[in-house]
Amino acid sequence: MLEETGKQIIDSALQVHRELGPGLLENAYLGCLEYELRQRGLQVDCQKPLPLQYRGTEMGVGYRLDLLVNGCVVVELKAVRELTALHEAQLLSYLKLGSFKLGYLLNFNVRRMKDGMKRMVNRL
């Protein structure tokens, strides 16, 4: 299920980028990618809260996943000049905090979408 969900995410991101191209704000790509994934019959949680647990206690702070697809794959969107190690660390932290195994970092501000994709695995 993880790999098939991942394939659908990649295909959907390529479709959105093909239609919109680079240069828009992250929020525009987020809405369009969410729409595209739902059109494919996937279950999508947008801006899903991810609470922070510290020593067994839920802290009053937390994070928001851009997209959680089929309850198992985290998608973090960017519209930046280039992806950095900090962006990768952010996604890896989300995977660890939520005990998710697979995530995608997608930067839509590129000429070719394949240059803006990074697949990351949490080895749990």
Secondary structure, 3 states (H helix, E strand, C coil): CHHHHHHHHHHHHHHHHHHHCCCCCHHHHHHHHHHHHHHCCCCEEEEEEEEEEECCEEEEEEEEEEEEECCCEEEEEECCCCCCHHHHHHHHHHHHHHCCCEEEEEECCCCCHHHHEEEEECCC
